[in-house]
Amino acid sequence: MRVNINKSIIILIIIFIFSSLTACDFVNEKILDELSIILAMSFDSNPENDNDDYNPLLLTTSNPLFAEEAKEPVRVKTVQGRTIGNALDNWQQHRNRLMALGKVNIMLFGENITKENFPNTVKDIRQIPEIDATSLVAYHPGKAKNLLYQNPVEDGRIAVFLSDMLEFGADDGLIPEVTLHELWTAVLTKGRDGYLPKVDLKEEGDEIPYISGAMVLTENGNKATTLNSEETKLLTTMLNEKAIPSFSSNIFVEEEEGLIEYSVQNTDMNINVEYNNEVSVEIDNNIEVYLEEVQIPGIEIIDKKTFETIAEFVAKDFMDNTQNLIAKLQRHKSDPIGIGQYVRIQQSEYYSKGTWRNDYPDIDIDNNYTVNVFRGSTLSETFKLER
């Protein structure tokens, strides 16, 4: 049986199918054109404003551009607002675009916004439904928006560059990795204060972002002080038993000054709290230290005696630096280690008096360290140190 189909009908069908496919592409392009997929956000406040009653929030965003005629791979935009919600509305009005916030992978906070009402800022961000709670967060000692205006050679998308840098830094034990969820949890948790990685800018022709340490918070969630890179690595070892940071220090052996590098692995920390009219804290830590490099003039072969000298120095160096870090945190009334949580659990009656935070800067915190120092598979020494 033969069926005769009019040629004009076939042509109409082909035209219809082609038009439908073209329309789909047009709709998709139009959606992308009207939708800005934000990958990074920064938050600053502007105390230079002349109106004392109005300290505007500065919101800066970075989003990739998909249009073929785009001259740059990303667009960076800064707007002001009284609140975060107001700033988001202003952004969409200025750009005449809708914001897609589900892909934000990094948030940056500037100096001024972390000094006052920082917990409220974090709370407002957490209440944005689309925001991914696993977004990484970091602090910049200046205006955080300056980071988003950089164009790293490695990757033209600054958001990708910064998030990769923070992830690699955490993997190497340089910094603790902090997400928006973890920051907000720390703000809410009694007995433990928050912290953020610190990202700075160094000038090498163009300004390049780099990890320079960390910023720790007070009990009320605002900035307490900053830590340098070595202090941050020490804090990381106390927060994360799986971290393997490396340290370097100058050493004198046989009246010769040299340099040693060592890594800290397999830490096992326990905190014990006692109360007898006053509270005292003892930190027991069993750690393994591996010598990675020893450079001492005149010493080419490390015999057992020389190794014992170096190993004892390394053990004491690590413990002294840790003790100095704890003292610094006490001076600035910051408890990122979470000692207060142990006080609350182990000495609940004392903690219920409500004097812990006032007592914290002056309490005795003793380190009892067992340090196992290794070099290769043949040399090892164990030292028990107390302070």
DOFI-808099 format. One line per 5 residues: number of its first residue (from 1); their letters; for each residue z, y, x of C-alpha. Coordinates in Angstrom, 2 decimals. Layout:
BEGIN
NUM) a) Z Y X  ...;
//
This chain:
BEGIN
1) mrvni) 0.00 0.00 0.00  -1.03 3.33 1.46  0.91 6.52 0.84  -0.93 9.81 1.10  1.22 12.64 2.41;
6) nksii) -0.06 16.13 2.18  -0.45 17.70 5.64  1.06 20.94 4.41  4.26 19.10 3.44  4.53 17.59 6.93;
11) iliii) 4.08 21.01 8.50  6.78 22.47 6.24  9.19 19.69 7.22  8.57 20.29 10.93  9.08 24.03 10.50;
16) fifss) 12.32 23.41 8.58  13.74 21.10 11.27  12.80 23.49 14.08  14.31 26.45 12.22  17.54 24.55 11.61;
21) ltacd) 17.94 23.67 15.28  17.15 27.21 16.36  19.64 28.59 13.86  22.38 26.30 15.22  21.76 27.56 18.74;
26) fvnek) 21.79 31.13 17.48  25.08 30.60 15.63  26.69 29.01 18.70  25.55 31.88 20.91  26.78 34.38 18.35;
31) ildel) 30.19 32.70 18.18  30.49 32.74 21.98  29.35 36.34 22.02  32.03 37.37 19.51  34.79 35.19 20.99;
36) siila) 36.52 35.94 24.31  38.12 32.87 25.87  41.06 34.22 27.85  41.99 32.27 31.00  44.65 34.55 32.50;
41) msfds) 47.00 37.25 31.26  49.33 39.69 33.01  52.16 41.76 31.61  53.45 45.05 33.01  55.43 47.99 31.75;
46) npend) 54.64 51.60 32.53  57.82 53.57 33.37  55.65 56.49 34.53  55.05 57.37 30.90  56.32 60.88 30.09;
51) nddyn) 57.80 59.82 26.74  61.27 58.40 27.42  61.35 56.79 23.98  58.12 54.88 24.54  57.62 52.64 27.56;
56) plllt) 54.25 51.02 26.85  53.48 47.42 27.68  50.32 46.87 29.71  48.37 43.73 28.84  45.58 42.66 31.19;
61) tsnpl) 43.27 39.73 30.52  40.59 37.86 32.43  37.87 35.97 30.59  34.59 34.36 31.68  31.29 35.80 30.48;
66) faeea) 28.68 33.43 29.05  25.83 35.82 28.35  22.85 35.38 30.66  22.61 39.13 31.22  26.25 39.36 32.42;
71) kepvr) 26.45 40.94 35.88  29.87 39.48 36.73  31.31 35.98 36.10  34.46 37.42 34.49  35.60 40.51 32.66;
76) vktvq) 39.03 42.07 33.21  40.47 44.37 30.56  43.74 46.33 30.38  45.19 47.77 27.17  48.50 49.31 26.14;
81) grtig) 50.77 48.51 23.24  54.31 49.01 22.01  54.74 45.25 21.72  52.77 42.21 22.82  51.42 41.75 19.30;
86) naldn) 50.37 45.39 19.18  48.67 45.08 22.58  46.74 42.00 21.42  45.54 43.88 18.33  44.50 46.86 20.44;
91) wqqhr) 42.58 44.58 22.80  40.54 43.07 19.96  39.82 46.48 18.46  38.70 47.96 21.79  36.48 45.00 22.63;
96) nrlma) 35.35 44.28 19.07  35.92 40.63 19.94  38.27 37.88 18.86  40.66 36.50 21.49  40.91 32.76 22.05;
101) lgkvn) 44.25 32.15 23.79  44.37 28.36 23.78  42.83 28.14 27.27  45.19 30.54 29.05  46.30 28.67 32.16;
106) imlfg) 48.27 31.35 34.02  50.50 34.29 33.10  51.66 36.92 35.55  54.64 39.25 35.23  54.97 42.52 37.13;
111) enitk) 57.98 44.12 38.77  59.05 46.55 36.05  58.75 44.18 33.12  61.06 41.63 34.78  63.85 44.17 35.32;
116) enfpn) 64.69 44.87 31.69  64.40 42.83 28.49  62.37 40.16 30.26  63.72 37.40 27.96  62.34 39.28 24.94;
121) tvkdi) 58.93 39.42 26.59  58.96 35.67 27.20  60.18 35.06 23.64  57.36 37.15 22.15  54.78 35.24 24.19;
126) rqipe) 56.21 31.87 23.14  55.82 32.90 19.50  52.05 33.32 19.82  50.81 30.12 18.09  47.72 29.55 20.24;
131) idats) 49.45 29.90 23.62  49.70 26.68 25.62  53.32 26.13 26.67  52.12 24.38 29.85  50.52 27.58 31.18;
136) lvayh) 51.74 28.38 34.69  53.79 31.54 35.23  54.33 33.69 38.32  55.82 37.01 39.41  54.19 39.83 41.38;
141) pgkak) 56.31 42.56 43.07  54.18 45.39 41.77  51.75 45.69 38.88  50.67 42.16 38.03  47.35 43.41 36.69;
146) nllyq) 46.28 44.11 40.29  46.06 40.36 40.86  43.55 39.89 38.04  41.22 42.54 39.46  40.71 40.53 42.66;
151) npved) 37.53 38.56 43.34  38.40 35.65 45.65  35.53 34.32 47.73  36.54 30.72 47.04  36.13 31.12 43.30;
156) griav) 34.89 34.17 41.44  37.20 33.30 38.54  40.57 34.70 39.57  42.37 32.67 36.88  41.13 29.40 38.37;
161) flsdm) 41.92 30.55 41.90  45.51 31.50 41.03  46.30 28.38 39.00  44.86 26.12 41.73  46.89 27.99 44.36;
166) lefga) 50.14 27.52 42.43  49.43 23.84 41.77  48.65 23.17 45.44  51.76 25.12 46.47  53.94 22.99 44.22;
171) ddgli) 52.33 19.77 45.48  53.08 20.82 49.08  56.71 21.66 48.27  56.24 25.38 48.95  57.36 26.47 45.49;
176) pevtl) 58.73 24.99 42.30  56.04 24.68 39.64  57.07 26.64 36.55  55.39 26.58 33.15  55.92 28.96 30.25;
181) helwt) 57.94 26.26 28.49  60.17 25.71 31.53  60.73 29.45 31.95  61.72 29.85 28.31  63.98 26.78 28.49;
186) avltk) 65.74 28.24 31.54  66.27 31.53 29.71  67.88 29.67 26.81  69.92 27.17 28.83  73.55 28.01 29.51;
191) grdgy) 74.59 27.30 33.07  71.17 27.52 34.73  69.11 30.60 35.55  65.35 30.82 35.72  62.97 31.38 38.62;
196) lpkvd) 59.28 32.10 39.14  56.91 31.67 42.09  56.12 34.98 43.77  52.48 35.91 44.41  51.68 38.81 46.72;
201) lkeeg) 48.55 40.49 48.05  47.61 40.61 51.72  44.83 42.76 53.05  42.09 41.05 55.02  39.15 43.28 54.23;
206) deipy) 39.63 42.54 50.55  43.09 41.94 49.14  43.81 38.22 48.86  46.54 36.72 46.63  48.96 34.36 48.38;
211) isgam) 52.29 32.66 47.67  55.10 34.61 49.34  58.24 33.00 47.89  60.05 33.12 44.57  61.94 35.43 42.24;
216) vlten) 65.20 34.30 40.66  66.77 35.56 37.44  70.29 36.51 36.40  72.23 35.05 33.50  70.71 37.60 31.12;
221) gnkat) 67.21 36.58 32.18  66.20 39.64 34.19  65.28 39.82 37.87  68.14 39.16 40.30  66.42 39.08 43.69;
226) tlnse) 63.52 37.55 45.59  63.46 34.71 48.10  61.24 34.50 51.15  59.02 31.49 51.75  61.61 29.52 53.77;
231) etkll) 64.36 30.16 51.21  62.00 29.13 48.43  61.25 25.82 50.13  64.99 25.18 50.47  65.46 25.92 46.77;
236) ttmln) 62.57 23.59 45.96  64.25 20.70 47.79  67.39 21.24 45.70  65.45 21.39 42.44  62.96 18.59 43.05;
241) ekaip) 63.91 15.43 44.92  60.23 14.51 45.27  59.27 17.72 47.08  58.37 17.34 50.77  58.38 20.82 52.32;
246) sfssn) 58.02 21.50 56.04  60.18 23.88 58.09  59.96 25.36 61.57  62.64 26.74 63.85  63.17 27.89 67.43;
251) ifvee) 65.33 25.66 69.61  66.86 25.83 73.11  66.86 22.61 75.13  67.84 22.61 78.80  67.70 26.43 78.76;
256) eegli) 64.10 26.35 77.56  63.10 27.87 74.24  60.80 25.77 72.13  59.54 25.28 68.60  60.14 22.37 66.27;
261) eysvq) 58.64 21.53 62.90  60.19 19.06 60.51  59.77 17.88 56.93  62.51 17.05 54.44  62.07 13.95 52.31;
266) ntdmn) 64.05 11.78 49.92  66.88 14.16 49.08  69.69 12.77 46.94  71.94 15.59 45.75  75.15 15.33 43.73;
271) invey) 77.38 18.21 42.61  81.11 17.74 42.03  83.36 20.38 40.47  87.14 20.53 40.84  89.58 22.86 39.12;
276) nnevs) 93.13 23.47 40.29  94.03 27.01 39.23  90.65 27.96 40.63  87.29 26.26 40.60  85.61 24.77 43.69;
281) veidn) 82.22 23.10 44.06  81.13 20.43 46.50  77.46 19.59 47.03  76.87 16.14 48.50  73.37 15.63 49.80;
286) nievy) 71.84 12.65 51.57  68.51 13.64 53.09  65.88 12.32 55.46  64.32 14.66 57.99  61.19 13.76 59.94;
291) leevq) 60.29 15.57 63.15  56.61 16.46 62.95  56.09 18.53 66.09  58.17 19.40 69.14  56.95 22.03 71.60;
296) ipgie) 59.40 22.64 74.45  58.17 23.82 77.88  58.77 21.23 80.58  59.52 18.40 78.16  56.62 16.02 77.65;
301) iidkk) 58.50 12.81 76.85  61.44 12.88 74.47  64.06 10.41 75.66  67.04 9.30 73.61  69.37 12.01 74.95;
306) tfeti) 66.87 14.80 74.28  66.18 13.41 70.84  69.90 13.41 70.01  70.09 17.08 71.01  67.07 17.99 68.89;
311) aefva) 68.19 15.88 65.94  71.64 17.46 65.87  70.10 20.93 65.99  67.71 20.11 63.13  70.50 18.73 60.94;
316) kdfmd) 72.69 21.78 61.52  69.75 24.17 61.10  68.86 22.74 57.71  72.45 22.76 56.45  73.17 26.30 57.70;
321) ntqnl) 70.01 27.63 56.06  70.93 25.92 52.80  74.44 27.39 52.92  73.01 30.86 53.56  70.69 30.46 50.57;
326) iaklq) 73.58 29.52 48.28  75.60 32.51 49.52  72.65 34.80 48.80  72.28 33.44 45.27  76.00 34.01 44.70;
331) rhksd) 75.78 37.61 45.94  73.00 38.32 43.47  74.72 36.42 40.63  71.85 33.99 40.16  72.30 30.26 39.59;
336) pigig) 68.85 28.62 39.61  70.37 25.41 41.01  72.25 24.97 37.74  75.76 24.67 39.17  77.05 26.15 35.91;
341) qyvri) 75.80 23.11 34.01  77.95 20.84 36.17  80.93 23.14 35.65  80.40 23.05 31.89  80.23 19.24 31.83;
346) qqsey) 82.86 18.34 34.46  85.39 21.10 33.78  84.78 21.95 30.13  88.27 23.37 29.53  87.87 25.87 32.35;
351) yskgt) 84.28 26.67 31.32  85.39 27.40 27.75  87.52 30.29 29.04  84.29 32.23 29.55  85.09 33.44 33.08;
356) wrndy) 82.64 31.21 34.97  79.93 33.82 35.49  82.43 36.38 36.73  84.00 33.81 39.06  80.68 32.43 40.34;
361) pdidi) 80.01 34.96 43.15  83.42 34.27 44.75  83.93 30.53 44.34  83.88 28.14 47.29  80.71 26.06 47.40;
366) dnnyt) 80.90 23.48 50.18  78.02 21.44 51.55  78.69 17.86 52.62  75.44 16.65 54.11  74.41 13.33 55.52;
371) vnvfr) 71.26 14.05 57.50  69.12 11.20 58.78  66.69 12.47 61.42  63.64 10.39 62.34  60.87 10.64 64.90;
376) gstls) 58.20 8.02 64.43  59.51 4.51 63.79  61.68 4.10 66.88  64.07 7.06 67.09  66.63 7.95 64.45;
381) etfkl) 70.03 9.63 64.28  72.48 10.19 61.41  74.81 13.18 61.21  77.55 13.90 58.71  78.04 17.65 58.43;
386) er) 80.50 19.61 56.34  80.88 23.27 55.62;
//
